[in-house]
Amino acid sequence: MASLYPWLLILTTAALTAVAVAQMSTYIVHMDPSAMPHAFSAPRDWFATTLSTLTHPSDPAPPRVLYYYETVVHGFSARLSESQLASLKRARGFVSCVRDSRVTVDTTHTTDFLGLTPVTGLWPASGYGDGVIIGVVDTGVWPESLSYRDEGLGPVPAKWKGACEAGTAFTASACNRKLIGARFFNKGLLSHNPNITIRMNSPRDTDGHGTHTSSTAGGAHARNASYFGYAWGTARGVAPRARVAMYKALWEEGTYASDIIAAIDAAVSDGVDVLSLSFGFDGVPLHKDPVAIATYAAAVEHGVFVTGSTGNEGPYTQTIHNGTPWLLTVGASTVDRKFGGAVVLGDGTTIFGQSMYHGGGDLEAAEIVFVRSCDSRLTKKDADHKLVVCAEGDSLGYQIQNVMSSNVSLSGALFISKGPNIDLNEQLSFPGAIVSPKDGQTIKDYITRTPDAKASLKFYETLLGTKPAPAVAVYTSRGPSASTPAVLKPDVVAPGSLILASWARNIPVETVGSTSYYNDYNVISGSSMACPHAAGVGALLRAAHPDWSPAAVRSAIMTTAGTADNTGGPIMDEGDAFKPASPFAMGSGHINPNKAADPGLVYDAGAEDYVRLLCGMNYTNKQIKVITRLGGAGYNCASVASVDLNYPSFIAFYGAHDNGTVTRGFDRTVTNVGEGACAYVARVVAPKGFVMDVAPERLVFAEKGEKKRFKVTLVGEMKHDKDAVHGTVSWVEEGGSARVVRSPVVVTTFDSKPL
């Protein structure tokens, strides 16, 4: 029999080997070094002997060591069967083991991109935000998400006064030690629409936005997170041990200011430390802005650190909302991660294309053709059963829509584009990808020289470390602030493009035709995604420095923000042809949590400072009272009015009637938050056309908490064909320290009159 069918023995042996491999797994094993018997001179000898005793006749194969760990871990990794593992757990010195897993990126990556690590820096210094409460006003929460697990957390903070309100498909038991509160507010909505039926009258999310933002700010570790295989890894919030409270005030049926104010009011009363607000009101002055009004008391009187999103009306200037001086205004940036797949040409050339297609497997060798523009619908002759290549057109989104609506049996499509909107168009509903013009030319050259040209597409790839990053996202709204032009806004940018975070399971992440796709996580973009990143950083800073005011926290984040990308060059602006970003696009720069933990000096501000600003903006006593809620006869604005707020940035206006040289001055006070005595010297980069002077040029502090005043003077002339010119004022610590307290300076021809 063996001689007649030799392949039978070969196949049987191969099958048995495959079974053996399948029955074994790799484990990382931790051992107690103090339990090593005296007979062994080295741990690896002990480990090897221990493993040799685990073999049983019924085992598919003996244990196989991968690594011995002798420095950072006491133990080893090995391939073991279930029976071998059971025996190992009974062995002398065994501590614990974990099944090996794919190397993951930690959203799943933005915390790494921000430099947060468990070894040094703000994460360990703040206890990962433990004890800090982040309040989120949004569309609700999906409490079953793994991001709200409370394993390893202590009791709910004693100061917490909030509630977990029951409602439609939501019980009071949905909250725990992570999600410590959930409330909902819709009386304003109902008053405007008394006959409306609210589909989900409870804190439960019916949009996904609230679950995404709250898990970004303070979500727990959630393993095996991905968007259908993209961005696979462990999702976690910026402050993973902070507590989260949801205040649902944004409804699919409509949103009203009265509900927003009620939600913020409740959050402050409940005892939140941080508020994340990924929404805003456009075109309203401060005294009519629900966010500005409600957050004044939160930040100035109750010490709550508040973050607000800029909006998504970029790249146009003067479109920013939440330009309120007592909160941190956060724009969106890109990160060093791209999703996509490999375009493999028939000659073996491999090109990376950006895509988040998830509708099926890879596209195997298909005929590839160049159809020039896809600015109109494709014909069957051009595209049936083909992989089409579309030339760069006026609108990437329009081309994709044309391909989708074409009545053809398309194999797939490649789009050539260098535009700034690629990140917003990656979620394709058909096999396809977006390639650069350079790679597009390589593809076209291959098609031209190759009869019967073919190509394959392989999806579900995630690339890390892509350059340049960060860049200011094209869609994020730009300054200056129409409501408060005297305060330079935005303050900073934070990761906002293609952010993976938890999602409401009842809301499709994508709908293609009549098919809806659901997932526990979603990848979306917007300043809404950037805002909770900054809120999470604020929570970490509140935990590390509980004595800091909200203004001090804001200052620390702003003056330590980065202005260089991962190539070492300046951060670029997607919305301005990838030129260096201006402060109207990125504020002070990209948030850097670890540096913010030790800023050296801060620009603090309190109620009196903000009242002087409101007076300087020519607000009436009545309008000021709307914001500050203070009674009495009002304010004597004539004696205190000044638009020169003690802020960590500077903006000067060169008006239409200014001709020739002008002089603008600023007074500032900085507080030493470093330990002990120190000294700083001024370093300036003047805006083009201006001379900038700082007096005094050197600040000497004898102790922590000491304050010093200085004055910045700008003298120069600005060309009226320029919207703005900018520079910097930095305080550099003497003595070899790396502390640099940096502030942007802008001179602009935009109107200085507030709404």
PyMOL commands that set and color helices and strands:
alter all, ss='L'
color gray80, all
select helices_A, chain A and resi 6-22+33-35+43-52+82-89+110-113+122-129+146-148+172-174+187-192+209-218+257-270+286-288+290-301+380-383+396-405+422-425+437-449+527-544+550-559+574-576+583-586+593-596+607-616+621-628+637-640
alter helices_A, ss='H'
color red, helices_A
select strands_A, chain A and resi 24-31+64-69+75-81+94-99+133-138+179-184+222-227+230-235+243-248+274-277+305-309+328-333+337-345+350-354+363-370+387-390+412-416+432-435+454-464+471-472+492-495+499-502+510-512+515-517+521-524+572-573+579-580+601-602+650-653+662-672+678-685+690-695+698-701+707-716+724-733+740-748
alter strands_A, ss='S'
color yellow, strands_A
deselect
rebuild
show_as cartoon
